[in-house]
Amino acid sequence: MKNLVIVESPSKSKTIAKYLGEGYTVVSSKGHIRDLAIKGKDGLGVDIENDFEPTYVVSKDKTDTVKELRAEAAKAEKVFLATDPDREGEAISWHLAQELGLDENANDRVTFHEITKNAVKEAFANPRAIDMDLVHSQETRRILDRMIGFKLSKLLNSKIRSKSAGRVQSVALKLIVEREKEIRAFVPEEYWSVEAEFTKDRKKFTASLSKINGAKAELHNGEEAQKVIDACQDLFTVSEIKSSQRRREARPPFITSTLQQEASTKLSFAAKRTMSIAQRLYEGIDIGSGQEGLITYMRTDSTRLSDVFVNQARDLISNDFGKQYLGRYTVRNDASSQDAHEAIRPTSLANTPEKIKPYLTNEQYRLYKMIYARALASLMAAAKYDSISVTLSQSGYDFSAQGSTLAFDGYLKVYGDYESGKDVILPALEENEQLKADEVKGTQHFTEPPARYTEARLIKALEEDGIGRPSTYAMIIDTIQARGYVSLEKTSEKSRTKVFVPSAQGELTVEKLDQFFSSIINVRYTAEMENKLDSIAEGDADEIEILRNFWERFTPLVDKAYADMEKLAPEKVGETCPECGNELVYRNGRFGRFISCSNFPSCRYTRKIEVKEKEKPEPTGKMCPDCGHELLKRKSRFGTYFLGCSNFPSCHYMENLNGERIVSKKDRAKAEKTSEKTTAAKKTAAKKTTSKKTATKKTATKKTAAKRTVKKKAAEDEA
């Protein structure tokens, strides 16, 4: 073997192998191969007294993988490390180099931000050494998370039975809990609006009260609203008409956070699901001509696009839509943006969503289509609206009506499916014209409390506050749900919008962290630490100094919390112990929750918790659209209800209570595998057809040659 290439993912290895060809063997590490040990003082795997020296061990599930990689590396003349182009990927390459005995200073590290033939070839033509600044930054993050996570989790578990705490997850939880407190403390205030309805040329339109004697209209009760209604029974005069043109600029291409937000609001994808689908699109999918990476790297905070893509996109826009649709290309990055690589975009504009749809799952197609449209739209002209504002006045009361029509669709030509907006057309009106209102009516309102966080709103808040990094948001959201600190609940039965609601345990966790760790578990400190990690990555800060400063600040807080935090009494069962008569309580053990005597260890009485009888499925009278059997109302393990086919497991059909189809993770994975197998079968069939045609052609050629030989011989004999 000449060259060995190591990547993280098996599907990524297939795509790269296709581009490199012979002379290269591409294998996968299947993600991280090792992590901090859980030995030493407090099980941190970090020697605090020896400049925070970490101890790493190969993960149990990666022992065989590492053995295989060592064997492959021993046979190779050259080993290339081609893990993802970010800090985590750099750290994985370093861990591989350490375990495989490779020189970390050798030029064997290759990075590419899109898995296309040109990008891969160029990367392998320009290998570099492992960037140790990036490694140290990632290593410092991991050590910080281990120290905070282990110390706080152990403390909170012993004191208040919380499962875990973390440097970033606890701040995200704090945002949700503080919002809930704001909602509870909110006192609604009454206010009223007044509207006048008019008809002209058979067109109805509505005008709203905007000013009273030139000042902004503010009505606090029904009496004030009625006063306006009584005064506005005569003719209204059109006192002012203003016409203008409004522009709606295209938004920049996706970065990690905006992709997660838009996929949440427009596609109803959870952040974790979005990143999983995007990862697959990045690593490569067989689109009939072999594995091909369809989008650029999906962990980025830069809106920059490559010059090649910009030029190709401008040509496509100009040719397909016209030069009037061309917009100006500008990079709009936040001050904290690392700009390590460009925005999320399609790797090739030739791979239109409709063209490659047959090779994608429904979810892959929907996400790819949105990424494709957003990247193209970002380079297009603004949409333009003709707006008209009309003021109708009477007795010192001004009512306003707005109309708006789309004059030029601009970027909405390709991104219109993801933007809301309707034309509002007013009838032709002239200044000083007088109109009689069909009706003047008042409506009571109450001020609304601040909205709870949806996934999209929480991600936006984390990004704006500089908490964590976009690539970690999905994991943060997943963790606080898995720990039982928050739940995602619908805002109403009919609504599809889900918001985060903290549990009692989540609120208690934040309360205790605020009481003892408010100086480090807060938005400002967490954002400052992210900046310090960035400085390490840029080679401008010493990681040991940062760790030491943190530890010296953190340790006294932990000691004080152990001494002063009140221990939560075990939850009472409401029964007395049959052996000693003391209260029975719930406790947590190695094998889950159980009932024990409060007089432990003097009394060692225990028993298992009786499992409640599973709720029986209810008949619905509704038939399964797939097989015709009846659908039953069932309760999921999450406590929610759904309709499932009574013919399960023969039929896997499910739907929610709103009638929307649900596809399980297993069925999604099965569909993806089936799709891959179908594509592979098509390719095999195509190859067989080609081989058959070639064989037939060869046979025909041989027959023709034989006939010619016979004719030639006959001619010679005749001569």
N, C-alpha and C positions, 0 to 999 in steps of 0.2 A: 504494500500500500504506500502510495506517495504522500497524499495529503488527507488528513482527518479534519473534519469540520464539526464543531460541537455547537448546537443551538439548544434552546430550552424546550421547544415543543415539537412533537412528532410530525404534526401537519406542516409546520414551518420547514422541517427538514426535507419533506417531499418536494416542496416548491423550490428550495435552494438547490437541491440535487439536480433538478431538471435543468437549471441554468448553468451549473458548473460542469456537468457532463463527466466524461471519463477522467480518471486520475484523482478524483475526489470521492471520499466516502463521508456522507453526512449523517450524524447520529444526534440523538437528543438526550439532554440531562434530565428532562421532564421537570423543569423548574429548579428550585433551590436544592442543593445536595447536602448542605450542612447548616447548622444554626448554633447559637450560643448553648453551651452545656448548662445543665441545671444542677451543678455541683459547686462546691466551695461555699464561702460564707453566704448565708441566706439563699443559696441555690441560684445566685445570679449568673454564674459562669463568667464573672468579671472580677479580676484581682484589683480591688479598689486601692490597696496600699502600694501596688506596683504599677502606677500610672495607668490604671484602668485597663490592664492587659486582658483581652478577652480569651476565653478558651472555647474552641469550636469542636463540635463532634458531628460526624456524618449522621444524618437522620436515619432512623431505623428502616423506614420504607425505601431508602435510597442506597442501602448497603450493596445490593446486587447490581444496581445501576452503576455505582462507582467502580466496582470490580470489573464490569464489562468495559467501562470507559478506560480504565487503566490498561486492560489487555489490548484494546484498540490503539491507544496512544503508543504503546510499546512497539507496535508493528509499523507505525507511521514515520515517515521521514520528517514531516512537518505537521504541527497541530495548530489549527486556527480556531479562535474563540469568537463565535458570531452571535452572542447573546444580545438582548434588546438594547437599543441605544439610549439608555437612561442610567441613573445612578444605581438602581437595583440590578440592571443588566450588567453594569460594570463590576458590581460586587460579586455577582454570580460567576463572571469570568475569572475574577481573582481567586475565588474559592476553588474553582476548577483547576486553576494553575497550581494552587497550593497542594491539592490532593493528588494531582497527576504528576507532580514534580517538574512543572514547566517553569521556565524563566519568565518572571513577570515583567522584566525589562525588554524581553524580545519583542520584535514587531510581529505579533501573531494575533492581535486584536483587530477585528473588522466590524464596522458598523454601517448600517444602511437604514434609511428612514422609510423606504418602500421596497417591497420584495418584487422587483421587476428585473429583467435580464440586465439592463444597462446599469442599474443601481448596484446590483450584486457584483457584476464584473468589475465595476469601478472600485468598489470597496475592497475586493480581493487584490486589486492592482496597487492599492495604497494602504496596506496594513500599518498599524501603529502599536506602541506599547500600551499596556493597561494604564489608564489614568488614575493614579493613586489618590489624587485629590478627591475625585468622585467616590472612590472606594471608602476613603476616610469619612466623607460626609455621610454616606449610607451606613457605615459601621457605627458612627456616633449616634445617628438616629436610632439604630437598633439597640445600642447600649442604654440610651436614655429611656426608650420605651420599655426595656427589660427592667431597669431599676425602678421606674415609676410604677409600671404594671405589677411587678412582683410585690413590691413593698406595700403599695396602696391596696392591692387586691387582698393580700393576706390580712392587712389591718381591718378593712371593711368587712371581710368575711367573718372574722372573729368577733367583731363588735356589733355589726348590724345585719349580718347574713347577706350582704351584697356579693354578687358573683365576681365582679371585676371592676377595675378602674383603669384609666389610661390617660396619657398626656394629651391626646387629641379627642378621643371618644368622650371623655368626661366634659370637655368644653362644649362639644356638640350637644350632649345631653343637657348641659347647663342652659344653652340657648332655648331649648324646647321647654324646659321647666320654667324659666323666667318668663317666657311668652304666656305660659299657662297661668302664672301668677298675675300677669297684666290683665288677662281676660277675666279672672275672678274679681280683681279689684276694680274693674271697669264699671262705671255708673252711667247707664244710657241717658242721653238727654233728648227731649222731645223737640222736633222741629217740623215745619210744614212747608210744602211747595204748592204753588198755584199754577195751573196750566189753562190756557185758552185754546179751544179747538175751533178751527175755521174751515170753510169750504169755498173754493173759487174754481171756476171752470171744471166742476165735478171732481176736483182734487182736494182731498182733505189734508190738512197739516196742523201741527201743534206748536204753539209758542209757550215758553216758560217764563215766569216772572223773574226778571234779572235785577232791576233797580227800582227803588222807591225814592222819588224826588232827587235823582242823580246819584244816590248812594246804594251800595250793594244791599240787595233784599235779604232780610233775615226775619223769619217768622217763627216765633217760639211756641205758639199755641193755636188752637182752633179759632179763638176769638179774633186774633190778629188776621188769620187767613180769611175769615168771613168778612171782615172789614174791607179787604181787597176785593173779594168777590162782589160784594154789594156795590162798590164804587166803579166796577168795570162792566156795567150792563148796557152802556151806550155804545156808539160806534167807536172803533179803534182807527187810528190814523197811522199809515205806513210812514214813520218819521225818518227812517234811514235804511239805505240798501248799500251794502259793501260787497264788492266782488274781489276775489283774490285767487291766486294759484298756490296750492300747497304741495310741497315735495315730500315724498316718503323715501328716504335713502335705503339702499340695500344694506343688510347687515353683514359683518365680516364673516369669513368662513369659520367653521367650527373649531373650537379648542375642546379639550376634554370636558371641562365644566359645562360649557354651553351645549355640547352634544348631549350630555346627561340630562340637562334641564329640558331641552327641546324634545328629546325622546320621551321624557316623562309626561310632558303636557300634550304633545301631539300624537304620540304613539302608545301612550300608557305603558311604557317599559320602565321597570325598576332600574336604578343605576347599575346594579350588579349585572342584570340581564343585558343592558346596553353594552357594557364593557366586554362581556363574554361574546356577544355577537360581533362587535367591532374587532375583537382579537382574532376571530375566525376569518373575517374579511381581510384583515391585514396579513395573516399568515399564509393565506392562499386557498383558493377553491378551484376545483377542476371545472373549467368552463368550455369543455369540449376539445381544447387543445393542450390539456395538461393543467397542472396546478399553477395558479397565478394569483399574486397578491393584488387585491382590488382597491385597497385604500392605503394611504400613508400611515405612519405610526400614530396610534390613537391616544398616546399619553403625551400631550403637548400643551403649553400655555401661550403659544405664539400664533398670531394670525397671518404670519408671513407666508407667501406662496412663492414657489420657484419661478425664475424667469421663463423657463421652458414651458411650464404649465400656463402661466399668464399669457404668453404669446399664442399658444395653441388655443386657449379659451377665447381670446379676443378674435382670432380668425374664425372660430366656430360661431361665435355670436354675430359677427359681421356677415358671414355667409348665410347663416340660417335665419336670422331675424332682421338684419339690416344694420348699417352703421349707427343709426340713431339710438340703438340699444346699447352701444358701448358706454361703459362708465369709466371712472378714474380709479386706478389701483392705489390704495393707501393701506399702510400697515398700522393697525390701531392696537397696540399692546399696552398693558398696564405697566406701571413702574416696576412691579415685582416680577414681571415676566422674565423667564430665563432665556427665551428665544433659542433654545438648544436645537430645535428643528422646526420645520414648517407646520402649518395648520393641517387639519384633517381634510383630505381631498381624495378624489379618485386617482388612481395611478395612471389611468388612461381614459381620455374622453371618448375613445372609440368604444369602450365598454359601457354603452348606454344601459340604464336599468332594464329597459324592455328587451334589449338584445340578450342579456345574460339571465333574465328572469327564470328561464327553464332550469337553470343550474343551481338556483338558490332556494332556500326554504322561504316561507312567507315572511318570517321575521327578518331574515337576512336581506330579502328584497326591499322591504319597507325602510329599513335603516339605511341601506346603500342608496336607495332612491333619494332619501332626504339629504344625505351627505353630498351626493352628486349635484342635486339641485342647489344646495346652499353654496357650494364652492363656485359653481358657474354664475349664480345670481350675484355673488359678491363683487363680480367684475362688470356688472351691468348698470345701466343708467337708472336714476331714481324714477319711481312712479310719480305721476303728476295728477293732481285733483283740481278741478274747477270748483271753488267754494263760494258760497253766497251766504251772507249774514243779513237777516232782515229784523228791524226793530219796529214793533207796533206799540203805539203809546195811547194812553187815556188817563186823564185826571192825575198826572204825575207818576203813573205806573208804566214801566217799560217792560215789554215782553219780547223775548228773542227767539228766533227760529233759524236753524242752520240747514243748508242744503249742500250736498257734495256729490260730484260725479267724477268718475275716473276718466281723465282726458288722455292719459298715456300710461300704458301698463308697465313699461320699463322692466325692472327685475321680476315683477309679478308674473311675467310671461312664463317663467320657469319655477318660481317659488310661490305662486298664488295659492296652491293647495294648502300651504302651511301658514298663511296670513289671513286674518279675518278682516272684514270690511264690506259694507254694502252701500250702494248709491242711495242717497236721500234726495229726492227731487221735489222742489217747491214749485208751485204754479207761477206764472209770469205776474210780477207785481211792479207797481210804479210808486215812486215817492208821492206823499200827500193823498194817496188813494185811501178810501175809507172802507172798512169791513166790519160787519156785525159778527160777533162770536157765536158759534152754535151753542157753546157751553163754556162756562168758566167754573172750574172745580178745584178744590183743595184736597191735598193728600197728606195724611199724617205719617211721619217717619220718626225713627229713633237712631241716634248715632250708634255705629257698630263698633264692637271691640276689635283690637288688632287680630288679624287672621292667624290661625295656627299654621305651622309650617307644613307645606307639602314637601315631597322629596326635592322638587325643583327649587322651591323657595329656600329650603335648608342649604342646598348646595350653593345657591347664589350667596347666601349669608356667610357661609364658610369661606367662599372665595373672596368676597369683599373684605372680610375681616382678616384675611391672610392666615387662616387656621388650616394646618395640614397642607397637602398638595392635591391637585385635582385627581391624580391617580389613586389617592387613598380614600376618596369620598365614599365610593361604593362599599368598601370594607368597613368604614366607620358606621355607616347607616345600617349595615347588616349586623354589626356587633351589638349596637345598643338595642336592636330588636331581639337578637338571640339571647341577650342577658335578661330579657324581661323588663327592661327599663322603660320602653315605649312600645306603643302599638300603632299600626296604621289603620285608621278607621274612616269610613265614609262620612262625609259631611251631612248626608241625608240618604234615605232609602233609595231615592231615584238617581242621586248624583253618582258619578263615576270618580269624582275627586276624593282622594284619601289624604288625611292629615295625621300628623304625629300627635298622640296623646300620651303624656307620661303616666306611668303606673305609680302606685304609692311607694314602691321600692325605689323607683327612679327618682322620685322627689326626695325621699329620705337620703339617698346617696348624695344628691347635690347639696342638700342641707348640711350634711356632715363635712363634705369637702369644702363648702363655703366657710364653715366654722373653723376648720383647722388648716386648710390649704389654699385659702383665697389668694395668697400672694403668688402662687404658681399655677393654679388651675383657674385661669381666667383668659379672656380673649387677648389682651395686650401682651402678656408674658409668652403665651403660646405663639403669637405672631412674631415676637422678637426672637424666639428660639428658631423659628423657621428661617429668619434672616441670617442667624448665626450659622445654621447648617449650609445655607447658600454661600456664605463667606468661606467656609471650609472647602466646599466644592470648587471655589474659584482660587484656592490657594492663599487666601488673605487672612486666615484665622487658624489658631492652634487648637486642635480638637481636645487635647488633654487639658488645657487650661479651661476650656468651656465645660468639660465634664467635671473638673474639680470644683469650679465655682458653683455649678449646679448642686453637686453632692453636699458641699458645705452649707448650702442654703436649705437643702431638702431634709437632711438627716435630723436636725433639731425639731423640725415640724413633725416628723414621724414619731420621734421619741415623746413629744408632748401629747400627740394624739393617743398613743398607747396608754399614757398616764391619765389623761383627762377625759377621753371620749367615753361616754356612758354606754355600757353594754346592753344591747336590746334583750329583754327577757324573752325566753322561748314562748312561742304561741301556744296558748292553752287549748287542749282538746275539748274540755268541758266535762271530763269524767275523772273519777278518782282511781288511783292504782288499786287493783284487786289484792295486792300483796301487802302494801303498807298504808294505804289510805290517803297518800299525798296526791297532788294534782298530776295528771298525765299531760305531757307536752309533745309537740312535734319537734323532731330533730332531723338533721341531714347527716347521712353517712356515706360510706364508699359506694353503696349500692342504691342510693336515693333516699327519699324521705321515709321516716318511720316514726312510730309512737314510742315514747320512753317515759319513765318515771322522773318527775322533777327532783326526786331525792337521790338521783345518781351521784356518786357511785355507791352510796350506802344501800340503795335498792337498785337492782339490775333488771327490773321488769321491762320487757320490750315486746312489741308486736308489730306486724305489718299493717299498713293502711289498706283497708278494704277498698278494692277498685269498684267504682260505681258501675252498675250495669249499663252496657253500651246502649245508646239511644237507638231504637228500632227505626228503620226507614219507613217513610209514609208514602202511600200511593198518591199519585197526582192526577191520574186520568189522562195525562199527556203522553203521547207516543214518541218513541225515539226516531229521529229522522233517518238514522243509519240502518236500523234493523227492524223497526216496527214494534219492538217490545215496549212495555210501559216504563216511563221515567219515574224514579223514586226520589223523594226528598231525603237527603242524607246529611249528616253532620260530619265535617272534616275534623282532623286532629287539631286544627287551629280554632275550633269553636264556631266556625262559619258554616252556613248551609249552602248546598248546591243540589242540582238534579243530576242523577246518574242512572245509566241504563240498568234495568233489572236483569239484563242478559250478561252482566259482567261476570267473569273476565272475557267471555267470548266477544263482547262489544265494549269498547272503552269510551263510548260517547258520554260527555259531561257538559253541563251548561250552568251558568250562575242563575240567580233568581230573576235577573232581567232578561233571560233568554239568550245571553251571549255565550257562544261556544267556548269551552275551556279545553286546552290541550295540555296534558301533563308533561313533566320534564322527560319522563321515560319515553313517551310517545314522540316528543320533539326530537330527542336523540335518535330514536328509531327511524324517524322520517329523514333525518340528516344522513344516517348510514345508508338507508334505502336509496336516497338520492345519489349518494356517492357510488353505490353499487350499480345503479342504473346507468350512470355516466360511464363507469368503467366497462360495463357490459356493452354499451353503445360503441365505445372505443375499440373493444375487442372485436365486435361484429364488423366494425368498419375496417379494421386491420385484416380480418379474415376475408372480407369482400375484396379488398385491395389485393391480397395474396392470391385469391382465386382468379381475379382478373389478370394478374401478372402471369399466373401459371397457364391460363387459357391462351394468353397472348404468346407465351413462349411455345406452347404446343402448336399454335397456328403458324408461328414463324418456322418451326421445325418441319411442319408438313409442306409449307411453301418451298422451303429449301430443298426438301426431298423431291418434290415435283420438278423443280428446276434441274436437279441433278439427273433425273430420269430423262427429261427432255434433251439435256445437253448430251447425254450418252447416246440417245437415239439419233441425234443429229450427227454425232461423230461416226456411229455405225453406218448411217446412210451415206456419209461422205466416203 
